Amino acid sequence: MKQNIVKIVLFASLAFIASSCTEDLSVLPNDRLVEDTYYITENDFRKGVDYAYDAFKMAGYYSGDNAQVIIPDILSDNLIQNPQGRRSNNSAYIFDIAANVGAVTSVYGGGYVVAARANAVLDNINNLPAGSFRNNIEAEAKAIRAIAHFDIVRRYCKIPTQSADAAGSMGIAYVEKFDPFLVTTRNLSVSQVYDKIIADLVFAEQNITQSANVGKLTKAAVQGMLSRVYLYKGDYDNVILWGQKSLASNSSVGSIANFKNIWADTSNDGVLFKVLNSSIENIKTGSCYNQTVSGQIKSEYVVDYDFFTKFASTDIRKTSYIQTSVFSGKNYNNVIKYKQATGKPIEAVDIKYLRSAEVLLNIAEAMYKKGNESGALSLLNTLRTQRYSGYVPGTETGQNLWNAIMLERRLELAFETDRFFTLKRLGLPIQRSNFGPEADGAGNPATVLTLPVASHKWQLPIPQAAIDNNNQIQQNPGY
């Protein structure tokens, strides 16, 4: 009995850490979910899966000053710290990465909470009769679980393509059951973790039928997610296979006419899956980038000037992502990707977790790796046609084509958590510029400009609190 009570209380605490976007959700009895009496009806299961989606909005995942919407870009070469900001996330910026720095390590706990909520649904799935509803619920829950573990493993472990020893190196625990008493160990290799992620996603792709909105996973979104995971794994045939399946049903990469509206949350053109953020919740997903003070943008981090110059004047992304404005007498290139939602409070925007443009770029990269340069170029031109006004199709080949693919990936996915992981999976160092933070590159440059390929800091440390709670969890080397 005591064990069951503890399980109830813990699940309740997990369920209510973040605000729910499911406004009609009610639980019995009022303050807790009782496993023995809750997961009975179809409505119970629908609400349980929605709670799993909601967990992505936890502080440290996509909410708050240390939201993961900024940490991977701070760690890379896209941003530079604004000296007029609050110096938030400074430890990440200067690579002073330690096991007790919550901003850097927060996805470890957040990801396992997402997985726990999904597992609570899956543990009770047999309460539903066989059929399409049950299949879809199981598919959504397994896809959510896979995404959570993927976000953990790419941060805290080597990426399979990162180095020769990466696939066989230490992975994470892949938790497939809701059990607050479970003592986990890092007993899986990186390759084995990826296999489990893929197995969950393949099951989801085969069984998912939900297609109501992009705030929930769809077949095309799961296919697109498979293209991302296989890219990290270095399985380029499957990147192409699953990416093409995704684009077959959602081919638009976001038209040039609609592109700004995507970031105003008035269009979902090219969006496969996003984390919803309502006006009622008002989760300030953009506050980690900047705040509005007396009508001016006060940025924590601004666009690195060298990177800023890579946005052409004809590129719709330049004005969609960046606004140059004055704060306290100085001009800065501010990231406005998370400040533009129409009809919502400032910064209460939806997080675009996966877009068709990324899937297209995944395929283009994989085709290049497989020697299909014409296919890669065709896809790249498809994207560039929808980003540059008056675009004339490019004709690049060889290394120039590879450079063009990498440039468009950096421009397209800027400030969407991609840059750090792209450098990591390609085994490339971080090399920041010597420019300062002001709009024309003036001012003092970053104090730490490089992170070499051999650094242990590419694998973030397991939070010390997790190790204190479970001494079976092994810390990453170097910490």
C-alpha positions in Angstrom: 0.0 0.0 0.0 2.8 2.4 0.9 4.5 1.9 -2.4 1.2 2.5 -4.3 0.7 5.8 -2.4 4.2 7.0 -3.2 3.7 6.2 -6.8 0.4 8.2 -6.8 2.1 11.2 -5.2 5.1 11.1 -7.4 3.0 10.9 -10.6 0.9 13.8 -9.4 4.0 15.9 -8.8 5.2 15.0 -12.3 1.9 15.8 -13.8 1.6 19.2 -12.4 5.2 20.6 -12.7 4.2 22.5 -15.8 1.0 24.2 -16.7 -1.3 22.2 -18.9 -2.3 23.3 -22.4 -5.2 20.9 -22.0 -7.5 23.4 -20.4 -10.4 21.0 -19.9 -8.3 18.4 -18.1 -9.7 17.4 -14.7 -8.3 14.6 -12.5 -9.9 12.6 -9.8 -9.8 13.0 -6.9 -8.9 16.7 -7.7 -5.2 16.7 -6.7 -3.8 13.4 -7.9 -4.0 10.8 -10.6 -4.8 7.4 -9.1 -3.5 4.7 -11.5 -6.0 2.1 -10.4 -9.0 4.2 -11.2 -7.8 6.7 -13.8 -6.7 5.0 -17.0 -10.0 3.5 -17.8 -11.8 5.5 -20.5 -10.5 6.8 -23.9 -10.8 10.3 -22.4 -8.4 9.3 -19.6 -5.8 8.2 -22.1 -6.2 11.2 -24.3 -5.6 13.5 -21.4 -2.7 11.4 -20.2 -0.9 11.7 -23.5 -1.6 15.5 -23.5 0.1 15.7 -20.1 3.1 14.1 -21.7 3.1 16.8 -24.4 2.8 19.4 -21.7 6.0 18.3 -20.0 8.1 19.8 -22.8 7.1 23.1 -21.4 8.8 22.5 -18.1 11.3 25.1 -16.8 14.7 24.0 -18.1 13.2 22.3 -21.2 11.5 25.1 -23.2 10.6 27.5 -20.4 12.5 30.0 -18.4 15.9 31.7 -18.6 17.7 28.5 -19.1 15.4 27.1 -21.8 16.9 24.8 -24.2 15.8 27.0 -27.1 18.9 29.0 -26.4 21.5 26.8 -24.7 22.8 24.9 -27.8 23.2 28.2 -29.7 25.0 29.8 -26.7 27.4 26.8 -26.7 28.2 27.3 -30.4 29.2 30.2 -32.6 25.8 31.8 -33.5 25.5 34.1 -30.5 27.6 36.5 -28.5 26.8 37.7 -25.0 25.4 41.3 -24.7 27.3 43.1 -21.9 24.2 45.1 -21.2 22.2 41.9 -20.4 22.0 40.0 -17.1 24.8 37.5 -18.0 22.3 34.7 -17.8 23.7 31.3 -18.8 27.2 32.7 -18.6 28.6 29.4 -17.5 27.5 27.8 -20.7 28.8 30.7 -22.8 32.3 30.4 -21.3 32.2 26.6 -21.3 32.5 26.5 -17.6 30.4 23.4 -17.6 29.9 21.4 -14.4 27.5 18.9 -13.0 25.9 21.4 -10.7 25.1 24.0 -13.4 21.4 23.7 -14.0 21.1 25.7 -17.2 23.4 23.3 -19.1 22.2 20.1 -17.5 18.4 20.6 -17.1 17.2 18.5 -20.0 18.4 15.4 -18.2 15.7 15.6 -15.6 13.2 17.3 -17.9 13.5 14.6 -20.5 12.9 11.8 -18.1 9.8 13.5 -16.7 8.4 13.6 -20.3 9.3 9.9 -20.7 7.7 9.1 -17.3 4.4 10.7 -18.3 4.4 8.8 -21.6 5.3 5.5 -19.7 2.4 6.0 -17.3 0.1 5.8 -20.3 1.9 2.9 -21.9 1.9 0.9 -18.6 -1.9 1.0 -18.7 -2.5 0.6 -22.4 -4.0 -2.9 -22.0 -7.0 -1.2 -20.3 -8.1 -0.1 -23.8 -9.7 -2.5 -26.2 -7.8 -3.4 -29.3 -8.4 -1.0 -32.2 -7.3 2.2 -33.9 -7.8 4.4 -30.8 -5.5 2.3 -28.7 -3.0 2.0 -31.5 -2.8 5.7 -31.9 -2.5 6.5 -28.2 0.3 3.9 -27.9 2.0 5.4 -31.0 1.9 9.0 -29.7 3.2 7.9 -26.3 6.0 5.9 -27.7 7.0 8.8 -30.1 7.0 11.2 -27.2 9.2 8.8 -25.2 11.6 8.5 -28.1 11.9 12.2 -28.6 12.6 12.7 -24.9 15.4 10.1 -24.8 16.8 11.5 -28.1 17.1 14.9 -26.5 18.9 13.4 -23.6 21.3 11.2 -25.4 22.4 13.8 -27.9 23.4 16.1 -25.1 24.9 13.7 -22.6 26.5 11.2 -24.9 28.6 11.0 -28.0 26.7 11.2 -31.3 27.4 8.1 -33.4 29.0 10.1 -36.3 31.1 12.2 -33.9 34.0 9.8 -33.7 35.1 6.3 -34.4 34.4 5.1 -30.9 31.1 6.9 -30.4 28.6 4.2 -31.3 30.1 1.8 -28.7 30.6 4.4 -26.0 28.4 4.8 -22.9 24.8 5.7 -23.5 22.0 6.5 -21.1 19.2 4.6 -19.4 16.2 4.0 -21.7 13.3 4.0 -19.3 10.3 2.0 -20.6 8.2 1.7 -17.5 6.8 4.2 -15.0 8.5 3.2 -11.7 9.6 5.8 -9.2 11.6 3.1 -7.4 13.5 2.0 -10.5 17.3 2.2 -10.0 18.6 3.0 -13.5 22.1 2.5 -14.8 23.9 3.5 -18.0 24.0 0.0 -19.2 23.4 0.7 -22.9 25.8 1.8 -25.5 25.0 4.8 -27.6 24.1 2.6 -30.5 21.7 0.6 -28.4 20.0 3.7 -27.2 19.5 4.9 -30.8 18.1 1.5 -31.7 15.5 1.8 -29.0 14.6 5.3 -30.1 14.2 4.1 -33.6 12.1 1.1 -32.6 9.7 3.4 -30.7 9.5 5.8 -33.7 8.9 3.0 -36.2 6.1 1.6 -34.1 4.6 5.1 -33.9 4.9 5.7 -37.7 3.1 2.4 -38.4 0.2 3.1 -35.9 -0.3 6.8 -35.5 -3.5 8.2 -37.0 -3.7 11.6 -35.2 -3.6 14.4 -37.7 -5.7 17.1 -36.0 -3.0 19.7 -35.4 0.8 20.3 -35.3 0.7 20.5 -31.5 0.5 16.7 -31.5 2.6 14.2 -33.4 1.4 13.0 -36.8 2.7 10.4 -39.2 4.6 13.0 -41.2 6.2 14.4 -38.0 7.3 10.9 -36.9 8.8 10.2 -40.3 10.6 13.6 -40.2 11.9 12.7 -36.7 13.2 9.4 -38.0 15.1 11.3 -40.7 16.7 13.4 -37.9 17.7 10.4 -35.8 19.1 8.5 -38.7 21.1 11.5 -39.7 22.7 11.5 -36.2 23.3 7.8 -36.5 24.9 8.1 -40.0 22.5 5.8 -41.7 22.0 8.0 -44.8 19.8 5.5 -46.8 17.2 5.7 -44.0 17.5 9.5 -43.7 16.5 9.6 -47.4 13.8 7.0 -47.0 12.0 8.5 -44.1 12.6 12.1 -45.1 11.1 11.5 -48.5 8.0 9.8 -46.8 7.6 12.9 -44.6 7.9 15.4 -47.5 5.5 13.3 -49.6 2.6 14.4 -47.4 4.0 17.8 -46.2 6.2 19.1 -49.0 6.0 22.8 -48.2 9.1 24.1 -46.5 7.2 27.3 -45.6 6.6 29.6 -48.6 8.4 32.9 -48.7 5.0 34.6 -48.5 4.1 32.8 -45.3 7.5 32.6 -43.7 7.2 35.5 -41.3 3.7 34.3 -40.2 5.2 31.0 -39.0 7.1 32.9 -36.3 4.0 35.0 -35.5 2.1 31.8 -34.9 -0.5 32.7 -37.5 0.7 30.0 -40.0 1.9 26.4 -39.6 3.2 26.3 -43.2 6.1 23.8 -43.1 5.7 23.0 -39.4 5.6 19.3 -38.5 5.5 19.4 -34.7 5.5 22.3 -32.3 5.1 22.7 -28.5 2.0 24.8 -28.0 2.0 27.9 -25.8 -1.3 29.6 -25.1 -2.0 33.1 -24.0 -3.3 31.7 -20.7 -0.1 29.8 -20.0 2.1 32.7 -21.2 5.3 30.6 -20.9 7.9 33.1 -21.9 9.9 30.9 -24.2 11.8 33.9 -25.6 12.8 35.6 -22.3 16.1 33.7 -22.4 17.1 35.7 -25.5 15.8 39.1 -24.5 13.2 41.2 -22.7 11.4 44.4 -23.7 12.4 47.3 -21.4 10.7 50.7 -21.9 9.9 49.7 -25.5 13.4 48.6 -26.3 14.8 45.1 -26.8 17.3 44.2 -24.0 19.1 41.1 -25.2 20.9 38.6 -23.2 22.6 37.3 -26.3 22.8 38.9 -29.8 23.7 37.5 -33.2 27.4 37.1 -33.8 28.4 39.7 -36.4 30.2 37.2 -38.6 27.1 35.1 -38.7 24.9 38.1 -39.2 26.7 39.0 -42.4 25.9 35.5 -43.9 22.2 36.5 -44.1 21.7 38.1 -47.5 19.6 41.2 -47.8 17.2 39.2 -50.0 16.8 36.4 -47.4 13.4 36.5 -45.8 15.0 34.8 -42.7 17.0 37.9 -42.0 14.0 40.1 -41.1 12.1 37.1 -39.7 14.8 36.1 -37.2 16.7 39.3 -36.5 15.9 43.0 -35.6 18.6 45.6 -35.4 17.7 48.2 -32.7 19.0 50.5 -30.1 19.3 49.7 -26.4 20.8 52.1 -24.0 22.5 54.0 -26.8 24.0 51.1 -28.7 22.8 49.1 -31.7 22.4 45.3 -31.5 21.3 42.5 -33.8 18.6 41.0 -31.7 17.0 37.5 -32.1 13.3 38.1 -32.5 12.2 34.6 -33.4 10.5 34.2 -30.1 9.0 37.7 -29.8 6.5 37.9 -32.6 3.4 35.9 -31.7 0.2 37.6 -32.8 -2.5 38.0 -30.2 -0.3 36.6 -27.4 1.9 38.2 -24.8 5.4 39.0 -25.9 7.6 35.9 -26.0 4.7 33.5 -25.5 5.3 31.8 -28.8 5.1 28.1 -29.9 8.3 26.2 -30.1 8.8 24.8 -33.6 10.4 21.5 -32.7 10.5 20.1 -36.2 9.9 21.7 -39.6 9.9 20.3 -43.2 12.8 22.6 -44.0 15.0 20.6 -41.7 13.8 17.3 -43.2 14.7 18.6 -46.6 18.1 19.6 -45.4 18.6 16.2 -43.8 17.8 14.5 -47.1 20.1 16.9 -49.1 23.0 16.1 -46.7 22.4 12.4 -46.9 22.2 12.5 -50.7 25.5 14.3 -50.9 27.1 11.7 -48.6 25.7 9.0 -50.9 27.1 10.7 -54.0 23.8 12.0 -55.4 24.8 15.6 -55.9 22.1 16.4 -58.4 19.4 15.3 -56.0 21.0 17.2 -53.2 21.3 20.4 -55.3 17.7 20.1 -56.4 16.4 20.0 -52.9 18.7 22.8 -51.8 17.3 25.0 -54.7 13.8 24.1 -53.6 14.5 25.6 -50.2 16.5 28.6 -51.5 13.7 29.5 -53.8 11.4 30.0 -50.8 13.9 32.0 -48.8 15.5 34.5 -51.3 13.5 36.9 -53.3 14.3 36.7 -57.1 16.4 33.5 -56.5 18.2 32.0 -59.5 18.8 28.3 -59.0 22.4 27.5 -57.9 24.7 25.1 -59.8 27.2 24.1 -57.1 29.0 20.8 -57.2 31.6 19.0 -55.0 32.9 20.9 -51.9 31.0 24.0 -52.9 27.7 22.1 -52.8 28.6 20.7 -49.4 29.4 24.2 -48.1 26.1 25.5 -49.5 24.1 22.8 -47.7 25.9 23.5 -44.4 25.4 27.3 -44.8 21.6 26.9 -45.5 21.3 24.5 -42.5 22.9 27.1 -40.3 20.8 29.9 -41.6 17.5 28.0 -41.7 17.8 26.4 -38.2 19.5 29.4 -36.5 18.3 29.8 -32.9 16.4 26.5 -33.1 18.9 24.3 -31.1 20.6 22.8 -34.1 24.0 24.4 -34.4 25.8 22.8 -31.5 24.6 19.4 -32.4 25.5 19.8 -36.1 29.1 20.7 -35.2 29.1 17.8 -32.7 27.8 15.1 -35.0 30.2 16.3 -37.8 33.2 16.2 -35.4 34.0 19.9 -36.0 35.3 22.4 -33.4 33.5 25.5 -32.2 35.4 28.5 -33.6 33.8 31.8 -32.6 34.6 35.1 -34.4 36.7 37.9 -33.0 33.9 40.4 -33.4 32.2 42.2 -30.5 28.5 42.2 -29.7 27.4 45.5 -31.3 25.5 45.5 -34.6 28.6 46.4 -36.6 30.8 44.0 -34.8 32.3 46.6 -32.5 33.0 45.9 -28.8 34.8 43.1 -27.0 34.8 39.6 -28.5 34.0 36.5 -26.5 36.6 35.6 -23.9 36.5 32.0 -24.9 36.6 31.5 -28.7 37.1 27.8 -29.2 36.1 24.3 -28.1 38.3 21.7 -29.7 37.0 18.4 -31.1 38.8 16.4 -28.4 37.2 18.3 -25.5 35.1 16.2 -23.1 32.7 19.1 -22.8 30.9 18.1 -26.0 29.2 15.5 -23.7 27.5 17.5 -21.0 27.7 16.4 -17.4 25.0 14.3 -15.7 23.5 16.6 -13.1 25.0 16.0 -9.7 21.5 15.9 -8.2 20.7 12.8 -10.3 23.9 11.1 -9.2 23.2 12.0 -5.5 19.8 10.4 -5.8 21.1 7.3 -7.7 24.7 6.4 -7.2 24.4 3.8 -9.9 24.4 6.5 -12.6 28.0 7.0 -13.9 29.2 10.5 -14.5 30.7 11.3 -17.9 34.5 11.3 -18.2 36.2 14.6 -17.4 33.8 15.9 -14.8 
